[in-house]
Amino acid sequence: MKWHARRDSRKIHRVGAIVVALPFLIVLITGLLLQLKKDVAWIQPASQEGVSTIPTLSFDDILEITKTVPEAEVSTWDDIDRLDVRPDKGMVKVRAVNHWEIQIDTQTGDILQVEYRRSDIIEAMHDGSWFADAAKYWIFLPAGIIVLVLWITGIYMYFIPALNRRRNAKRMSEIKSKSVDDENPL
Protein backbone atom coordinates (compact mmCIF):
# COMPACT_ATOMS: atom_id res chain seq x y z
CA MET A 1 0.00 0.00 0.00
CA LYS A 2 1.51 3.28 -1.12
CA TRP A 3 1.49 6.26 1.21
CA HIS A 4 0.41 9.47 -0.52
CA ALA A 5 1.78 12.07 1.87
CA ARG A 6 -0.30 15.12 0.97
CA ARG A 7 -3.60 13.27 0.51
CA ASP A 8 -3.13 11.16 3.65
CA SER A 9 -2.00 14.18 5.62
CA ARG A 10 -5.21 16.04 4.67
CA LYS A 11 -7.32 13.00 5.61
CA ILE A 12 -5.57 12.64 9.00
CA HIS A 13 -5.99 16.36 9.57
CA ARG A 14 -9.71 16.30 8.73
CA VAL A 15 -10.58 13.19 10.78
CA GLY A 16 -8.40 14.29 13.70
CA ALA A 17 -10.10 17.68 13.82
CA ILE A 18 -13.52 16.02 14.08
CA VAL A 19 -12.37 13.59 16.80
CA VAL A 20 -10.90 16.30 19.06
CA ALA A 21 -13.47 19.03 18.42
CA LEU A 22 -15.34 18.85 21.76
CA PRO A 23 -12.43 18.04 24.11
CA PHE A 24 -10.30 20.69 22.43
CA LEU A 25 -13.09 23.27 22.74
CA ILE A 26 -13.33 22.51 26.47
CA VAL A 27 -9.55 22.83 26.89
CA LEU A 28 -9.54 26.05 24.87
CA ILE A 29 -12.36 27.78 26.77
CA THR A 30 -11.16 26.69 30.21
CA GLY A 31 -7.59 27.66 29.29
CA LEU A 32 -8.77 31.15 28.37
CA LEU A 33 -10.63 31.43 31.69
CA LEU A 34 -7.57 30.23 33.62
CA GLN A 35 -5.46 32.87 31.88
CA LEU A 36 -7.76 35.48 33.44
CA LYS A 37 -8.09 33.95 36.94
CA LYS A 38 -5.95 36.61 38.64
CA ASP A 39 -7.84 39.39 36.84
CA VAL A 40 -11.46 38.23 37.24
CA ALA A 41 -12.77 37.80 40.78
CA TRP A 42 -15.63 35.57 39.54
CA ILE A 43 -13.02 32.92 38.65
CA GLN A 44 -10.70 33.32 41.65
CA PRO A 45 -11.26 35.79 44.49
CA ALA A 46 -8.63 38.51 44.77
CA SER A 47 -6.21 38.20 47.68
CA GLN A 48 -6.87 40.59 50.54
CA GLU A 49 -4.25 41.89 52.96
CA GLY A 50 -4.10 41.51 56.72
CA VAL A 51 -2.86 44.09 59.22
CA SER A 52 0.55 42.52 59.83
CA THR A 53 2.95 40.06 58.27
CA ILE A 54 3.57 38.43 61.66
CA PRO A 55 1.10 35.53 62.07
CA THR A 56 -0.24 34.84 65.56
CA LEU A 57 -3.12 32.46 64.81
CA SER A 58 -2.80 28.74 65.45
CA PHE A 59 -4.30 26.05 63.23
CA ASP A 60 -6.99 25.49 65.85
CA ASP A 61 -7.86 29.21 65.69
CA ILE A 62 -8.10 29.03 61.91
CA LEU A 63 -10.43 26.01 62.10
CA GLU A 64 -12.67 27.70 64.68
CA ILE A 65 -12.91 30.90 62.63
CA THR A 66 -13.67 28.91 59.47
CA LYS A 67 -16.47 27.03 61.27
CA THR A 68 -18.30 30.37 61.70
CA VAL A 69 -18.75 30.76 57.93
CA PRO A 70 -22.01 28.97 57.02
CA GLU A 71 -21.30 28.81 53.25
CA ALA A 72 -18.09 26.85 53.81
CA GLU A 73 -19.91 24.05 55.69
CA VAL A 74 -16.80 23.30 57.75
CA SER A 75 -17.05 21.36 60.99
CA THR A 76 -13.73 19.43 60.98
CA TRP A 77 -10.40 19.45 59.15
CA ASP A 78 -11.90 16.88 56.76
CA ASP A 79 -14.06 19.69 55.35
CA ILE A 80 -11.00 21.73 54.40
CA ASP A 81 -9.21 21.06 51.13
CA ARG A 82 -6.14 23.23 51.80
CA LEU A 83 -4.65 26.23 53.50
CA ASP A 84 -2.75 28.78 51.46
CA VAL A 85 -0.69 30.86 53.88
CA ARG A 86 0.45 34.23 52.55
CA PRO A 87 2.82 35.66 55.20
CA ASP A 88 3.72 38.65 53.04
CA LYS A 89 0.03 39.62 52.90
CA GLY A 90 -0.71 38.74 56.52
CA MET A 91 -3.49 36.32 55.64
CA VAL A 92 -4.36 32.69 55.08
CA LYS A 93 -6.75 31.37 52.44
CA VAL A 94 -8.83 28.46 53.68
CA ARG A 95 -10.32 26.44 50.82
CA ALA A 96 -13.24 24.29 51.83
CA VAL A 97 -13.95 21.08 49.95
CA ASN A 98 -17.15 22.72 48.61
CA HIS A 99 -14.96 25.37 46.85
CA TRP A 100 -15.70 28.26 49.20
CA GLU A 101 -12.65 30.33 50.08
CA ILE A 102 -12.30 32.15 53.38
CA GLN A 103 -9.47 34.67 53.74
CA ILE A 104 -8.47 35.26 57.36
CA ASP A 105 -6.13 37.88 58.82
CA THR A 106 -3.32 35.85 60.42
CA GLN A 107 -2.86 38.29 63.29
CA THR A 108 -6.35 39.54 64.23
CA GLY A 109 -8.40 36.53 63.09
CA ASP A 110 -10.76 38.82 61.19
CA ILE A 111 -12.46 37.33 58.16
CA LEU A 112 -11.25 39.44 55.25
CA GLN A 113 -13.34 37.82 52.52
CA VAL A 114 -15.65 34.89 51.80
CA GLU A 115 -16.09 34.01 48.12
CA TYR A 116 -16.84 31.00 45.95
CA ARG A 117 -13.69 29.87 44.10
CA ARG A 118 -14.34 28.57 40.56
CA SER A 119 -10.73 28.30 39.35
CA ASP A 120 -10.26 24.82 40.84
CA ILE A 121 -13.35 23.52 39.03
CA ILE A 122 -12.26 25.18 35.78
CA GLU A 123 -8.79 23.64 36.15
CA ALA A 124 -10.32 20.19 36.71
CA MET A 125 -12.43 20.66 33.56
CA HIS A 126 -9.31 21.83 31.71
CA ASP A 127 -7.41 18.60 32.39
CA GLY A 128 -10.49 16.37 32.12
CA SER A 129 -10.48 15.10 35.71
CA TRP A 130 -13.75 16.92 36.49
CA PHE A 131 -15.62 14.52 34.19
CA ALA A 132 -13.93 11.37 35.53
CA ASP A 133 -10.38 10.27 36.23
CA ALA A 134 -10.57 7.99 33.20
CA ALA A 135 -11.58 10.95 30.97
CA LYS A 136 -8.29 12.64 31.78
CA TYR A 137 -6.28 9.74 30.31
CA TRP A 138 -8.68 8.23 27.77
CA ILE A 139 -10.18 11.39 26.22
CA PHE A 140 -8.14 14.51 27.04
CA LEU A 141 -4.65 13.00 26.75
CA PRO A 142 -5.39 11.38 23.35
CA ALA A 143 -7.04 14.63 22.25
CA GLY A 144 -3.83 16.47 23.13
CA ILE A 145 -1.78 13.98 21.14
CA ILE A 146 -4.16 14.31 18.19
CA VAL A 147 -3.86 18.11 18.35
CA LEU A 148 -0.07 17.68 18.17
CA VAL A 149 -0.53 15.47 15.08
CA LEU A 150 -2.87 18.12 13.61
CA TRP A 151 -0.18 20.72 14.17
CA ILE A 152 2.42 18.54 12.44
CA THR A 153 0.16 17.72 9.47
CA GLY A 154 -0.89 21.37 9.21
CA ILE A 155 2.74 22.49 9.08
CA TYR A 156 3.44 19.77 6.52
CA MET A 157 0.47 20.80 4.36
CA TYR A 158 1.59 24.43 4.49
CA PHE A 159 5.34 24.10 3.93
CA ILE A 160 5.59 21.22 1.44
CA PRO A 161 3.56 23.00 -1.28
CA ALA A 162 5.53 26.20 -0.61
CA LEU A 163 8.83 24.33 -0.94
CA ASN A 164 7.59 22.62 -4.13
CA ARG A 165 6.59 25.99 -5.64
CA ARG A 166 9.99 27.39 -4.74
CA ARG A 167 11.77 24.35 -6.26
CA ASN A 168 9.62 24.56 -9.41
CA ALA A 169 10.29 28.30 -9.76
CA LYS A 170 14.03 27.69 -9.44
CA ARG A 171 13.83 24.86 -11.99
CA MET A 172 11.84 27.05 -14.40
CA SER A 173 14.38 29.84 -13.96
CA GLU A 174 17.22 27.45 -14.75
CA ILE A 175 15.37 26.14 -17.82
CA LYS A 176 14.73 29.69 -19.07
CA SER A 177 18.33 30.73 -18.53
CA LYS A 178 19.55 27.57 -20.28
CA SER A 179 17.22 28.14 -23.23
CA VAL A 180 18.37 31.77 -23.46
CA ASP A 181 21.99 30.57 -23.42
CA ASP A 182 21.17 28.05 -26.18
CA GLU A 183 19.54 30.74 -28.34
CA ASN A 184 22.39 33.21 -27.88
CA PRO A 185 25.67 31.31 -28.20
CA LEU A 186 28.76 33.47 -27.88
C-alpha positions in Angstrom: 0.0 0.0 0.0 1.5 3.3 -1.1 1.5 6.3 1.2 0.4 9.5 -0.5 1.8 12.1 1.9 -0.3 15.1 1.0 -3.6 13.3 0.5 -3.1 11.2 3.7 -2.0 14.2 5.6 -5.2 16.0 4.7 -7.3 13.0 5.6 -5.6 12.6 9.0 -6.0 16.4 9.6 -9.7 16.3 8.7 -10.6 13.2 10.8 -8.4 14.3 13.7 -10.1 17.7 13.8 -13.5 16.0 14.1 -12.4 13.6 16.8 -10.9 16.3 19.1 -13.5 19.0 18.4 -15.3 18.8 21.8 -12.4 18.0 24.1 -10.3 20.7 22.4 -13.1 23.3 22.7 -13.3 22.5 26.5 -9.6 22.8 26.9 -9.5 26.1 24.9 -12.4 27.8 26.8 -11.2 26.7 30.2 -7.6 27.7 29.3 -8.8 31.1 28.4 -10.6 31.4 31.7 -7.6 30.2 33.6 -5.5 32.9 31.9 -7.8 35.5 33.4 -8.1 33.9 36.9 -6.0 36.6 38.6 -7.8 39.4 36.8 -11.5 38.2 37.2 -12.8 37.8 40.8 -15.6 35.6 39.5 -13.0 32.9 38.6 -10.7 33.3 41.6 -11.3 35.8 44.5 -8.6 38.5 44.8 -6.2 38.2 47.7 -6.9 40.6 50.5 -4.2 41.9 53.0 -4.1 41.5 56.7 -2.9 44.1 59.2 0.5 42.5 59.8 3.0 40.1 58.3 3.6 38.4 61.7 1.1 35.5 62.1 -0.2 34.8 65.6 -3.1 32.5 64.8 -2.8 28.7 65.5 -4.3 26.1 63.2 -7.0 25.5 65.9 -7.9 29.2 65.7 -8.1 29.0 61.9 -10.4 26.0 62.1 -12.7 27.7 64.7 -12.9 30.9 62.6 -13.7 28.9 59.5 -16.5 27.0 61.3 -18.3 30.4 61.7 -18.7 30.8 57.9 -22.0 29.0 57.0 -21.3 28.8 53.2 -18.1 26.8 53.8 -19.9 24.1 55.7 -16.8 23.3 57.8 -17.0 21.4 61.0 -13.7 19.4 61.0 -10.4 19.5 59.2 -11.9 16.9 56.8 -14.1 19.7 55.4 -11.0 21.7 54.4 -9.2 21.1 51.1 -6.1 23.2 51.8 -4.6 26.2 53.5 -2.8 28.8 51.5 -0.7 30.9 53.9 0.4 34.2 52.5 2.8 35.7 55.2 3.7 38.6 53.0 0.0 39.6 52.9 -0.7 38.7 56.5 -3.5 36.3 55.6 -4.4 32.7 55.1 -6.8 31.4 52.4 -8.8 28.5 53.7 -10.3 26.4 50.8 -13.2 24.3 51.8 -14.0 21.1 49.9 -17.1 22.7 48.6 -15.0 25.4 46.9 -15.7 28.3 49.2 -12.7 30.3 50.1 -12.3 32.2 53.4 -9.5 34.7 53.7 -8.5 35.3 57.4 -6.1 37.9 58.8 -3.3 35.8 60.4 -2.9 38.3 63.3 -6.3 39.5 64.2 -8.4 36.5 63.1 -10.8 38.8 61.2 -12.5 37.3 58.2 -11.2 39.4 55.3 -13.3 37.8 52.5 -15.6 34.9 51.8 -16.1 34.0 48.1 -16.8 31.0 46.0 -13.7 29.9 44.1 -14.3 28.6 40.6 -10.7 28.3 39.3 -10.3 24.8 40.8 -13.4 23.5 39.0 -12.3 25.2 35.8 -8.8 23.6 36.2 -10.3 20.2 36.7 -12.4 20.7 33.6 -9.3 21.8 31.7 -7.4 18.6 32.4 -10.5 16.4 32.1 -10.5 15.1 35.7 -13.8 16.9 36.5 -15.6 14.5 34.2 -13.9 11.4 35.5 -10.4 10.3 36.2 -10.6 8.0 33.2 -11.6 10.9 31.0 -8.3 12.6 31.8 -6.3 9.7 30.3 -8.7 8.2 27.8 -10.2 11.4 26.2 -8.1 14.5 27.0 -4.6 13.0 26.7 -5.4 11.4 23.4 -7.0 14.6 22.3 -3.8 16.5 23.1 -1.8 14.0 21.1 -4.2 14.3 18.2 -3.9 18.1 18.4 -0.1 17.7 18.2 -0.5 15.5 15.1 -2.9 18.1 13.6 -0.2 20.7 14.2 2.4 18.5 12.4 0.2 17.7 9.5 -0.9 21.4 9.2 2.7 22.5 9.1 3.4 19.8 6.5 0.5 20.8 4.4 1.6 24.4 4.5 5.3 24.1 3.9 5.6 21.2 1.4 3.6 23.0 -1.3 5.5 26.2 -0.6 8.8 24.3 -0.9 7.6 22.6 -4.1 6.6 26.0 -5.6 10.0 27.4 -4.7 11.8 24.4 -6.3 9.6 24.6 -9.4 10.3 28.3 -9.8 14.0 27.7 -9.4 13.8 24.9 -12.0 11.8 27.1 -14.4 14.4 29.8 -14.0 17.2 27.4 -14.7 15.4 26.1 -17.8 14.7 29.7 -19.1 18.3 30.7 -18.5 19.6 27.6 -20.3 17.2 28.1 -23.2 18.4 31.8 -23.5 22.0 30.6 -23.4 21.2 28.0 -26.2 19.5 30.7 -28.3 22.4 33.2 -27.9 25.7 31.3 -28.2 28.8 33.5 -27.9 
